[in-house]
Amino acid sequence: MSKGRPHEDTPDGNTLRPRQTLLLGPLVLFLSIHLTFYLSAWQTDHMRPMFPIGSIQTRKTLDYYQVPNGAKSYFEGGSIVGQRREFPVLPNVYHPAFTVVVGGVLKTWDEQTGFFIYSLFKLAASLALAAIIFRLHPDAPHRVLAAFVYFCFFSEAVEIGSGQYHFLLNAAVFLMLMIPLEPASQRGESLRTLGYFGSLLIKPIGALWLLPLWMNRRYRAAIFGFGLFAIVTALFWLDKEAGGDYYVANLAKRTSDLKLVEEPTYTFNWLLSYFHVSPDGLRMAKYAAGLGLFVYTALVGPTLFIGMFLWTAYYLLFYIWVFEYHYTSLVPFYVLGVMTRPEFQRPLVRAAIVWSCLPSPYLLLQSSGMFASPQSAELNPHGLLIVVGWKVVPLLIVVGSVIRDSIREKRTSAAGASNTSSSKSAIKKATSAQS
């Protein structure tokens, strides 16, 4: 019997494992911090000063209301882009099918009530998902760190406070990643396909995961998941009278646009622009990184987990419309990675992951006045460099380490295969000589 902390018995006679007991204390603290994100969204607004102006809008339902407003307009015979109101309303940019399904439910309530109900649903679903994740990995290493990432990723305060739908994307990614590749099962692959299809409807970032799925022989998810997405998109695109073609047009415009938006975006390209890299240079960096990652995926053949992570990182680093809440896309990879993947368990990578969870020094920089813009209370470009770099630099550290480790693993596997082949050849020759 191994030595160490003794097992503890519960009142019902069951035994708590040491790691489960160890997790309980930090879990209460992390969950308490997580609940403050919702408290801020519902009542106190105490999280808003911690992020740049506009990250959490004064009218917090502005982003949330795109979907129910678009669905309401569509079901009343208007455009799925949404109907104008007596107050500013953002045009709906979400997939028409997602708008009809999710918005069809949310349009039942008025704007404020729907925002609260949707936030309450996210909280309940988030807790249920956490219970599933940690129940599936009872003896995994770094469970405390995984719980910290899950509940204390401070960018989630922006996602929650703005009523974004990014949590649904993360839930789909968790579903795709938690299903083991081997042994493959019909039920597991069907769930992975469903998760992939759902992720595409929520955010088209999933198109970047098509290559890793194919390279890892997840053909059902790649063909049926993406194929069904393409069919549903085409059906709505044909309904131009209801504005069903807006999604494809908007997607094409945003993916081809390299002009930096007026407000700072949390991308590597924004950092390059700070150092006066020309638009042509930004375009070259984007396409060179994409081509390099494509070649890497094709030649090295990383696992599905690593492949999806790297293409997600590429999206965050080079897509010009990335804001702070988009970085919550990393949560599924970091939570599962520190528990199950050796590439994410290195001390440097774990330190970078913790760094990415922490709030940026925006409030400190803004209140000190050292980096304030003369025209407003917002940060000047030097202050913004620190805030944007706070999200980009730790991601670059993780990406660099993961790529290095996967290349080393590929070389080790190739060398092992070569040695095995040489040994078999030597044994065969020896056997022939004895004969």
N, C-alpha and C positions, 0 to 999 in steps of 0.2 A: 504494500500500500504506500502511495506517495505521501511524503511529509508536506506540511503546509497548514494553512488555515483550515480548521475543522468545518465540516458541513453543518449547517444550521437547520433545525426542524421547524416547520410551520405549525400553527395550531391544529391543522387537519392531519398532521402526521407526514406530509410530504417534505422532501428535502430540498432546500434551496442550494443551488450550486454557488460556490464562492464568488464567481464572476458576476452572477446575477445579483447577489447581495451587494457587491461592490458598486454595481451600476445604479442601485436605487437612490443613494444620496445625491450624486451628481445629476441624476435624471430629474429629481424634484427641482433642483436649482435651474437646470436648463429649460425645463418646461415652464417654470415661472417667468423666465426671461422671454420665452416664446409668447406667452399669454399677454405680455405687455405690448407686443406688436399689434395684437387685436384690440387691446384696450385703447391704444393710441388711435387706431382706425375708427373705432366706434365713438370715442368720447374725448380723450385728453389731448390728442395731437402732440404729445411730448416727443415723438420720434421725428417730426417734420424738421426741426432746426438742425438735426444731425446730418442732413443731406442737402446738396445744392438746391437752390431755389427752383421750384418746378418739378423736382423729383416726385414729391407727393403734392398734387394740386390742391389749391384752396378748396375747390369743389371736388372732393375725393371720388365722386361717382362719375367723373368725366370719362375716364377710360372704360370703366365698367359698363356704362350705359350704351356704348356702341352696339353691343350685341342685342339686348332686349329692345332697343329702339329700332334696330334694323329688322328684327323679327316682327315687331308690331306693325311697322310700315308694310312689310311683305305680306302679312296675313290680311291686311286691310286693302290690298290691291295696289300698293305703292312700290317704291324701289327698296330693295333689300339693303341699300346703302344707308337708309334711315330717313326719317322725316324731320323737317325743321321744327324747332320749338321756339317758345318765347325767350329762351335763354340759350347760350351757345351749346351746341351739340357736335361732337366729333363725328365725322363720317365713319361708318363701319368698315373696317379693313379685314375682318375675319372671314374665314371660308363660309360660303353660303350655307353649306350643309351644317356646319357647326352653329351658325347663326340660327338656323331654323330649329335645330334640336334643342340647344341650350337656351337660346333666346326665347323659343316658344314656351319654355317653362318660366323663365324669369320675367317675361312680360306680364305675367299674372299680377305682379305687385307693382306699386309705384316705385320710383327711382330709389328713394331712401330705404324703403322697406326691403326691396329686392337686394340692395347692396348689403344690408345687414344679414339677410337670410343666406345669401351666397357666401358671405364671410363665415357665417356659422357652419355652413356645410363644409367649407374648406377646413375649418378647425377640427370638426368631427372626423372627416376623412383623413386628415393628416395624422391624428392620433391613432386611428385604426390602422393606417399604413405602417406607422412606427411599430405598433405592436406586432404586426406580421413580420416586419423586417428583423426585429431583434429576437423573435421567437424562432425564426428560421436559422439564426446564427447564434445559438446559445453559448458556444465555446469559442467564438471568434476572437482574435486579438484586437486590441484597440477599440473595444466596444464603447468605452467612455468617450473617446475622441469622436467616434461615429455619432454618438448621441449629441455631442456638442455641435457638430456640423449640422445635423438634422434640425435641431431646434434653435441654434444661436447664429445661424448665417444671417448677419444683420441686413443684408440686401433684401431679405424677405420682408422686412418692415416696409420697404417701398412697394413690393409686390402686393402685400396685404393692404397697405394703406391706400393704394390706387385702385383696388378692386380688379387687378389684372387676372388673366386666366392661365398664367404660367404654371400654377400648381398642377393643373390638369395635365399639362405636358410632362411635368416631372413624374406624375403618377404613371403615365404611359411608359416612360423610360424605365422606371423601377420594374414595371411588369416585364418589359423586354429583357432586362438584365438579370432578374432573379431566376428566370427559368433556365435550368442547366442545359448546356449544349449537348452533353453526353451523360447518360444515354438519352438520345432523342425520343420523344414520345409524340403521338398524334395530338393529344390534348395540349401538351406544352407548346408545340409549334403553332397550333391554332390560336392559343392565347398570345403568343409572340406576334403573330400576324395581326390579330385584333389590336394589340398595343401599337404596332407600327402604323396601321391605318388610322387609328385614333390620333396618334402624335402628328401625322401629316395634316389632319383636319384642324388641329389646334394651332400649330406653327409649321410652316413648310420647311423648317430646318431639317426635318426628317429626310428630305431628298438627298442630303449629304451622307446619310447612313446607308444608302442603297449599295454602294460599293463594299463596305465592310460586311453587310449581310450576305452579299453574293460570294465574296471571297471566303467566308466561313460556311458556305454551303447551306445557308438558310434560304433556300430557293422559294419555299412557300411564302415566307414573309415578304421577300423581295418582289416576287411576281404578283401574288394576290393582294398583298397590302398596298403596294404602289399602284398596281393595275386598277384596283377598286377606287383608289383615290383619284386616278386619272379619269375614270369613267364618271364618277360623281361630279368632278369639276367640269367635265365637258358638258354634262347634262344641264348644269346651271348656266354655263357659258352660253349655251344656245338660247336661254331665256333672257335675251337682251332687254326686252320691255320691262322686266322687273329688276334690271340692273345686275343680272347674274354674271355679266362679263367683266364687272369691275375688278373682281379678285385677280384674274389673270393679268389684266392690264396693270394693276397696281403692283403686282408681284414682279412683272417684267421691268417696270420702271425703277423699282427700288433696288433690284439686284444689279441693274446696269448703271445706276447712278453712283458716281464717285465723288461728287461735290459734297464737301463736308457741310453738315447742317450747322445752323448758327449756334445752337447750344452745344456744349462739349459732349462728345460721345466717348464711351469707355473702350476705346479700341487702340490697337497698336498703330493703326494708321493715323489716329489723332496725335499720338506721341511723335510720330514721324513729321507730321505737319507742324508741330511746335518747333521742330528743328529745321523748318523751312524747306522740307522736301517738296518738290514740285508735284502737281497733279499727275504728271506722267510717271514720276518716281513712285507715287502711291499706287498707281495702276500696275506698274511693274512689280512692286512688292507683293501686291495681292495675287497677281496671276502666277508669279514665281513660287510663292508659298503654296498655292493650290496645286500647281503642277508637281512640285516636290513632294507634297503629301500624297498625291495620286500615285506617283512612282513608288514611294515608300510603301504604300498600302499594297500595291501590286507585287512588289519584289519581296518585301519582308513578310507580308501576310500576317499582320498582327491579329490577335484574338478579336472577337466581336466587341468585347468590352473596351479594349484599347483603341480599336478603330473608331468606334462611335465617340469615344472621348476626344480623340484628336481632331475629328471633323467638327465636333461641337466647339472645341477650342479655336479652330480656324474661323468658324462663323463669328465667335465673340471678338476675335482679334482683328478681323478685316471687314466685316459688314458694317457699313457706316451708320446704320440706325440702331446701334446697340447702346442701351442705357443701363443704369446700374441694376435694375431688377432682372435684366436678361441673365446676369451672372448666377441667378438661382438655378439655371440649367446645369450648373456643375454639382449641385447637391447630390443627385443620385450617384454620380460617379465617385465623389469623394466619400460618401457614406459607405457604399459597398466596397469601394477600393481599399480603404484603410482596414477593412475587416477580411477581405478575401484575396486581394491582389498584392504580391510582393513588390511590384513597382511603386505602389502607393504607400508602402510601409517603411520606406527609408526615412531616416531622421530628417534630412533636408526637405523631403517632399511633405512630410507631416507638418514641419514648421511652416512651410509655404501655405498649406491648407488652413492651418490655424490663422495665419496672417490674413488670408482671403476672407475668413469669417468675421473678422473684427471690423468695427465701423471705421471709416476713414477719418483723418484728422480735420475734416472740413470745418466742424464747429469751432475747434481750437484756432484754426487759421483765420476763419472769418471774424471771430470775436477779438482776436489779437490786433486786427487791423493791418498786420504786416503785408498781407497779400490782397488787400481790398482794392477793388477798382475805384479810381477817382470819381467815376460817373455814378456808381451805385454801391450797394453793400455787398455785391457779389464779388467773388474772387477774381483777381487778374490772371492772365495766362500762366504766370509762374506758380500761383496757388493751385490752379486747375491741373497743372502738370503733376503736382504731388497727389491730388485726389484721384486723377485718372490712373497714374502710375501705381497707386495703392491697390487697384484691382488687376491691372495688366501684368505687373512685374511678377507677383506670385504665380499667376497662371503660366507665364513663360518659364518659370523655374520648374513647375510640375511637368510641363510639356517636354522641356529639354531632357529632364531626367527619365521620363517614361520612354522617349524615343531612344535614348542611349541604352537603356536596359533591354528594350525589345530587340535592338540590333545585336547586342551582346548575346542574348539568348538565341537568336537566329544563328550566329556564328558558332556558338557552343553546340547547338543541335546538329549543325552541318558537320562540325569536326567529329562529334560522336558517331554520326552515321558513317563518316569516312573511316573511322577507326574500326567500327563494327564490320564494315565491308572488307577491310584489309585483313582483319582477324579471320573472318570466314574463308577468305581466299587462301591465307596461309595454312589453315587447318585442312582445306581441301587438297592443297599441294602436298602436305605432309602425308595425308592419307593415301594419295595416289602413289607417292614414293614408296611407302611401306608395302603397297600392293605389288 
